[in-house]
Amino acid sequence: MLLGLAALAAPFATSLGFTVVLAWVLMLAGLTHVFSSWHAETLLAVARRIGVGLLYLCVGVVIQRNPLWGVAGLTMVVGAVVFADGVIGLATYFSEEDPATSGLLVTVVTLILGLMIMNQWPFSSLWTIGTLVGVNLLCAGAAQTFGARRLERLGNT
């Protein structure tokens, strides 16, 4: 929970840190794909693994060299995904025979959040990724803390 609060206190630094870590993960995944091509059974599978691996490796290097571009690009992708989630949620809501009203509120908030992120881009890059990572860490920490306490109470009875 403390990491989540720290991330929320400095969302831009968290965004940069997250993007740099993501770049390293992409580069390692790229190398893994390239090296795993030795185990491919066909020439086409070898070419695919090497191609995907080189793509991951190149994207990771580009992000590592200029993390601000990575943050901006990642923010646009996140905004588009959140917006698409809202659109799909609305379509699902209106296609159900007996829709729940609470689901509509969450869907509308998701849709508005996606529009806000994309409308304010690239300036939304300053807070979006860091805030989402911070909220995720805070919620995961709270779930772990309260889940452990609940298990303790169940074990004592």
MODELLER restraints for C-alpha pairs under 7 A, 6 or more apart:
rsr = mdl.restraints
at = mdl.atoms
rsr.add(forms.Gaussian(group=physical.xy_distance, feature=features.Distance(at['CA:1:A'], at['CA:137:A']), mean=6.28, stdev=0.5))
rsr.add(forms.Gaussian(group=physical.xy_distance, feature=features.Distance(at['CA:1:A'], at['CA:138:A']), mean=4.46, stdev=0.5))
rsr.add(forms.Gaussian(group=physical.xy_distance, feature=features.Distance(at['CA:1:A'], at['CA:141:A']), mean=4.45, stdev=0.5))
rsr.add(forms.Gaussian(group=physical.xy_distance, feature=features.Distance(at['CA:1:A'], at['CA:142:A']), mean=6.14, stdev=0.5))
rsr.add(forms.Gaussian(group=physical.xy_distance, feature=features.Distance(at['CA:3:A'], at['CA:137:A']), mean=6.53, stdev=0.5))
rsr.add(forms.Gaussian(group=physical.xy_distance, feature=features.Distance(at['CA:4:A'], at['CA:134:A']), mean=4.20, stdev=0.5))
rsr.add(forms.Gaussian(group=physical.xy_distance, feature=features.Distance(at['CA:4:A'], at['CA:135:A']), mean=6.08, stdev=0.5))
rsr.add(forms.Gaussian(group=physical.xy_distance, feature=features.Distance(at['CA:4:A'], at['CA:137:A']), mean=4.49, stdev=0.5))
rsr.add(forms.Gaussian(group=physical.xy_distance, feature=features.Distance(at['CA:4:A'], at['CA:138:A']), mean=4.24, stdev=0.5))
rsr.add(forms.Gaussian(group=physical.xy_distance, feature=features.Distance(at['CA:5:A'], at['CA:134:A']), mean=6.42, stdev=0.5))
rsr.add(forms.Gaussian(group=physical.xy_distance, feature=features.Distance(at['CA:5:A'], at['CA:138:A']), mean=6.53, stdev=0.5))
rsr.add(forms.Gaussian(group=physical.xy_distance, feature=features.Distance(at['CA:7:A'], at['CA:14:A']), mean=5.61, stdev=0.5))
rsr.add(forms.Gaussian(group=physical.xy_distance, feature=features.Distance(at['CA:7:A'], at['CA:130:A']), mean=6.24, stdev=0.5))
rsr.add(forms.Gaussian(group=physical.xy_distance, feature=features.Distance(at['CA:7:A'], at['CA:131:A']), mean=6.96, stdev=0.5))
rsr.add(forms.Gaussian(group=physical.xy_distance, feature=features.Distance(at['CA:7:A'], at['CA:134:A']), mean=4.63, stdev=0.5))
rsr.add(forms.Gaussian(group=physical.xy_distance, feature=features.Distance(at['CA:8:A'], at['CA:130:A']), mean=6.71, stdev=0.5))
rsr.add(forms.Gaussian(group=physical.xy_distance, feature=features.Distance(at['CA:8:A'], at['CA:131:A']), mean=5.48, stdev=0.5))
rsr.add(forms.Gaussian(group=physical.xy_distance, feature=features.Distance(at['CA:8:A'], at['CA:134:A']), mean=4.97, stdev=0.5))
rsr.add(forms.Gaussian(group=physical.xy_distance, feature=features.Distance(at['CA:11:A'], at['CA:127:A']), mean=5.18, stdev=0.5))
rsr.add(forms.Gaussian(group=physical.xy_distance, feature=features.Distance(at['CA:11:A'], at['CA:130:A']), mean=3.96, stdev=0.5))
rsr.add(forms.Gaussian(group=physical.xy_distance, feature=features.Distance(at['CA:11:A'], at['CA:131:A']), mean=5.42, stdev=0.5))
rsr.add(forms.Gaussian(group=physical.xy_distance, feature=features.Distance(at['CA:12:A'], at['CA:126:A']), mean=5.04, stdev=0.5))
rsr.add(forms.Gaussian(group=physical.xy_distance, feature=features.Distance(at['CA:12:A'], at['CA:127:A']), mean=5.62, stdev=0.5))
rsr.add(forms.Gaussian(group=physical.xy_distance, feature=features.Distance(at['CA:12:A'], at['CA:130:A']), mean=5.86, stdev=0.5))
rsr.add(forms.Gaussian(group=physical.xy_distance, feature=features.Distance(at['CA:14:A'], at['CA:130:A']), mean=4.68, stdev=0.5))
rsr.add(forms.Gaussian(group=physical.xy_distance, feature=features.Distance(at['CA:15:A'], at['CA:71:A']), mean=6.49, stdev=0.5))
rsr.add(forms.Gaussian(group=physical.xy_distance, feature=features.Distance(at['CA:15:A'], at['CA:129:A']), mean=5.08, stdev=0.5))
rsr.add(forms.Gaussian(group=physical.xy_distance, feature=features.Distance(at['CA:15:A'], at['CA:130:A']), mean=4.35, stdev=0.5))
rsr.add(forms.Gaussian(group=physical.xy_distance, feature=features.Distance(at['CA:16:A'], at['CA:67:A']), mean=6.42, stdev=0.5))
rsr.add(forms.Gaussian(group=physical.xy_distance, feature=features.Distance(at['CA:16:A'], at['CA:71:A']), mean=6.55, stdev=0.5))
rsr.add(forms.Gaussian(group=physical.xy_distance, feature=features.Distance(at['CA:19:A'], at['CA:67:A']), mean=6.39, stdev=0.5))
rsr.add(forms.Gaussian(group=physical.xy_distance, feature=features.Distance(at['CA:19:A'], at['CA:70:A']), mean=6.31, stdev=0.5))
rsr.add(forms.Gaussian(group=physical.xy_distance, feature=features.Distance(at['CA:19:A'], at['CA:71:A']), mean=6.09, stdev=0.5))
rsr.add(forms.Gaussian(group=physical.xy_distance, feature=features.Distance(at['CA:20:A'], at['CA:64:A']), mean=5.94, stdev=0.5))
rsr.add(forms.Gaussian(group=physical.xy_distance, feature=features.Distance(at['CA:20:A'], at['CA:67:A']), mean=6.36, stdev=0.5))
rsr.add(forms.Gaussian(group=physical.xy_distance, feature=features.Distance(at['CA:23:A'], at['CA:60:A']), mean=4.22, stdev=0.5))
rsr.add(forms.Gaussian(group=physical.xy_distance, feature=features.Distance(at['CA:23:A'], at['CA:61:A']), mean=6.81, stdev=0.5))
rsr.add(forms.Gaussian(group=physical.xy_distance, feature=features.Distance(at['CA:23:A'], at['CA:63:A']), mean=5.73, stdev=0.5))
rsr.add(forms.Gaussian(group=physical.xy_distance, feature=features.Distance(at['CA:23:A'], at['CA:64:A']), mean=5.63, stdev=0.5))
rsr.add(forms.Gaussian(group=physical.xy_distance, feature=features.Distance(at['CA:24:A'], at['CA:60:A']), mean=6.28, stdev=0.5))
rsr.add(forms.Gaussian(group=physical.xy_distance, feature=features.Distance(at['CA:26:A'], at['CA:56:A']), mean=5.36, stdev=0.5))
rsr.add(forms.Gaussian(group=physical.xy_distance, feature=features.Distance(at['CA:26:A'], at['CA:57:A']), mean=6.15, stdev=0.5))
rsr.add(forms.Gaussian(group=physical.xy_distance, feature=features.Distance(at['CA:26:A'], at['CA:60:A']), mean=5.06, stdev=0.5))
rsr.add(forms.Gaussian(group=physical.xy_distance, feature=features.Distance(at['CA:27:A'], at['CA:56:A']), mean=6.02, stdev=0.5))
rsr.add(forms.Gaussian(group=physical.xy_distance, feature=features.Distance(at['CA:27:A'], at['CA:57:A']), mean=4.31, stdev=0.5))
rsr.add(forms.Gaussian(group=physical.xy_distance, feature=features.Distance(at['CA:27:A'], at['CA:60:A']), mean=4.96, stdev=0.5))
rsr.add(forms.Gaussian(group=physical.xy_distance, feature=features.Distance(at['CA:27:A'], at['CA:61:A']), mean=6.85, stdev=0.5))
rsr.add(forms.Gaussian(group=physical.xy_distance, feature=features.Distance(at['CA:29:A'], at['CA:53:A']), mean=6.93, stdev=0.5))
rsr.add(forms.Gaussian(group=physical.xy_distance, feature=features.Distance(at['CA:29:A'], at['CA:56:A']), mean=6.75, stdev=0.5))
rsr.add(forms.Gaussian(group=physical.xy_distance, feature=features.Distance(at['CA:30:A'], at['CA:52:A']), mean=7.00, stdev=0.5))
rsr.add(forms.Gaussian(group=physical.xy_distance, feature=features.Distance(at['CA:30:A'], at['CA:53:A']), mean=3.75, stdev=0.5))
rsr.add(forms.Gaussian(group=physical.xy_distance, feature=features.Distance(at['CA:30:A'], at['CA:54:A']), mean=5.86, stdev=0.5))
rsr.add(forms.Gaussian(group=physical.xy_distance, feature=features.Distance(at['CA:30:A'], at['CA:56:A']), mean=4.68, stdev=0.5))
rsr.add(forms.Gaussian(group=physical.xy_distance, feature=features.Distance(at['CA:30:A'], at['CA:57:A']), mean=4.63, stdev=0.5))
rsr.add(forms.Gaussian(group=physical.xy_distance, feature=features.Distance(at['CA:31:A'], at['CA:53:A']), mean=6.03, stdev=0.5))
rsr.add(forms.Gaussian(group=physical.xy_distance, feature=features.Distance(at['CA:31:A'], at['CA:57:A']), mean=6.76, stdev=0.5))
rsr.add(forms.Gaussian(group=physical.xy_distance, feature=features.Distance(at['CA:33:A'], at['CA:49:A']), mean=5.41, stdev=0.5))
rsr.add(forms.Gaussian(group=physical.xy_distance, feature=features.Distance(at['CA:33:A'], at['CA:50:A']), mean=6.35, stdev=0.5))
rsr.add(forms.Gaussian(group=physical.xy_distance, feature=features.Distance(at['CA:33:A'], at['CA:52:A']), mean=6.95, stdev=0.5))
rsr.add(forms.Gaussian(group=physical.xy_distance, feature=features.Distance(at['CA:33:A'], at['CA:53:A']), mean=4.67, stdev=0.5))
rsr.add(forms.Gaussian(group=physical.xy_distance, feature=features.Distance(at['CA:34:A'], at['CA:49:A']), mean=5.98, stdev=0.5))
rsr.add(forms.Gaussian(group=physical.xy_distance, feature=features.Distance(at['CA:34:A'], at['CA:50:A']), mean=4.70, stdev=0.5))
rsr.add(forms.Gaussian(group=physical.xy_distance, feature=features.Distance(at['CA:34:A'], at['CA:53:A']), mean=5.11, stdev=0.5))
rsr.add(forms.Gaussian(group=physical.xy_distance, feature=features.Distance(at['CA:37:A'], at['CA:46:A']), mean=4.97, stdev=0.5))
rsr.add(forms.Gaussian(group=physical.xy_distance, feature=features.Distance(at['CA:37:A'], at['CA:49:A']), mean=5.64, stdev=0.5))
rsr.add(forms.Gaussian(group=physical.xy_distance, feature=features.Distance(at['CA:37:A'], at['CA:50:A']), mean=6.46, stdev=0.5))
rsr.add(forms.Gaussian(group=physical.xy_distance, feature=features.Distance(at['CA:40:A'], at['CA:46:A']), mean=5.50, stdev=0.5))
rsr.add(forms.Gaussian(group=physical.xy_distance, feature=features.Distance(at['CA:63:A'], at['CA:69:A']), mean=6.73, stdev=0.5))
rsr.add(forms.Gaussian(group=physical.xy_distance, feature=features.Distance(at['CA:63:A'], at['CA:70:A']), mean=4.99, stdev=0.5))
rsr.add(forms.Gaussian(group=physical.xy_distance, feature=features.Distance(at['CA:71:A'], at['CA:125:A']), mean=6.15, stdev=0.5))
rsr.add(forms.Gaussian(group=physical.xy_distance, feature=features.Distance(at['CA:72:A'], at['CA:122:A']), mean=5.90, stdev=0.5))
rsr.add(forms.Gaussian(group=physical.xy_distance, feature=features.Distance(at['CA:72:A'], at['CA:125:A']), mean=5.28, stdev=0.5))
rsr.add(forms.Gaussian(group=physical.xy_distance, feature=features.Distance(at['CA:75:A'], at['CA:125:A']), mean=5.50, stdev=0.5))
rsr.add(forms.Gaussian(group=physical.xy_distance, feature=features.Distance(at['CA:75:A'], at['CA:128:A']), mean=6.51, stdev=0.5))
rsr.add(forms.Gaussian(group=physical.xy_distance, feature=features.Distance(at['CA:75:A'], at['CA:129:A']), mean=6.45, stdev=0.5))
rsr.add(forms.Gaussian(group=physical.xy_distance, feature=features.Distance(at['CA:76:A'], at['CA:118:A']), mean=6.17, stdev=0.5))
rsr.add(forms.Gaussian(group=physical.xy_distance, feature=features.Distance(at['CA:76:A'], at['CA:121:A']), mean=6.90, stdev=0.5))
rsr.add(forms.Gaussian(group=physical.xy_distance, feature=features.Distance(at['CA:79:A'], at['CA:114:A']), mean=4.70, stdev=0.5))
rsr.add(forms.Gaussian(group=physical.xy_distance, feature=features.Distance(at['CA:79:A'], at['CA:117:A']), mean=5.17, stdev=0.5))
rsr.add(forms.Gaussian(group=physical.xy_distance, feature=features.Distance(at['CA:79:A'], at['CA:118:A']), mean=5.36, stdev=0.5))
rsr.add(forms.Gaussian(group=physical.xy_distance, feature=features.Distance(at['CA:80:A'], at['CA:114:A']), mean=6.38, stdev=0.5))
rsr.add(forms.Gaussian(group=physical.xy_distance, feature=features.Distance(at['CA:80:A'], at['CA:118:A']), mean=6.98, stdev=0.5))
rsr.add(forms.Gaussian(group=physical.xy_distance, feature=features.Distance(at['CA:82:A'], at['CA:110:A']), mean=6.29, stdev=0.5))
rsr.add(forms.Gaussian(group=physical.xy_distance, feature=features.Distance(at['CA:82:A'], at['CA:111:A']), mean=6.80, stdev=0.5))
rsr.add(forms.Gaussian(group=physical.xy_distance, feature=features.Distance(at['CA:82:A'], at['CA:114:A']), mean=4.84, stdev=0.5))
rsr.add(forms.Gaussian(group=physical.xy_distance, feature=features.Distance(at['CA:83:A'], at['CA:110:A']), mean=6.72, stdev=0.5))
rsr.add(forms.Gaussian(group=physical.xy_distance, feature=features.Distance(at['CA:83:A'], at['CA:111:A']), mean=4.98, stdev=0.5))
rsr.add(forms.Gaussian(group=physical.xy_distance, feature=features.Distance(at['CA:83:A'], at['CA:114:A']), mean=4.12, stdev=0.5))
rsr.add(forms.Gaussian(group=physical.xy_distance, feature=features.Distance(at['CA:83:A'], at['CA:115:A']), mean=6.23, stdev=0.5))
rsr.add(forms.Gaussian(group=physical.xy_distance, feature=features.Distance(at['CA:86:A'], at['CA:107:A']), mean=5.16, stdev=0.5))
rsr.add(forms.Gaussian(group=physical.xy_distance, feature=features.Distance(at['CA:86:A'], at['CA:108:A']), mean=6.55, stdev=0.5))
rsr.add(forms.Gaussian(group=physical.xy_distance, feature=features.Distance(at['CA:86:A'], at['CA:110:A']), mean=5.16, stdev=0.5))
rsr.add(forms.Gaussian(group=physical.xy_distance, feature=features.Distance(at['CA:86:A'], at['CA:111:A']), mean=4.22, stdev=0.5))
rsr.add(forms.Gaussian(group=physical.xy_distance, feature=features.Distance(at['CA:87:A'], at['CA:111:A']), mean=6.62, stdev=0.5))
rsr.add(forms.Gaussian(group=physical.xy_distance, feature=features.Distance(at['CA:89:A'], at['CA:107:A']), mean=5.57, stdev=0.5))
rsr.add(forms.Gaussian(group=physical.xy_distance, feature=features.Distance(at['CA:90:A'], at['CA:107:A']), mean=6.39, stdev=0.5))
rsr.add(forms.Gaussian(group=physical.xy_distance, feature=features.Distance(at['CA:93:A'], at['CA:99:A']), mean=5.80, stdev=0.5))
rsr.add(forms.Gaussian(group=physical.xy_distance, feature=features.Distance(at['CA:93:A'], at['CA:104:A']), mean=6.75, stdev=0.5))
rsr.add(forms.Gaussian(group=physical.xy_distance, feature=features.Distance(at['CA:117:A'], at['CA:124:A']), mean=5.73, stdev=0.5))
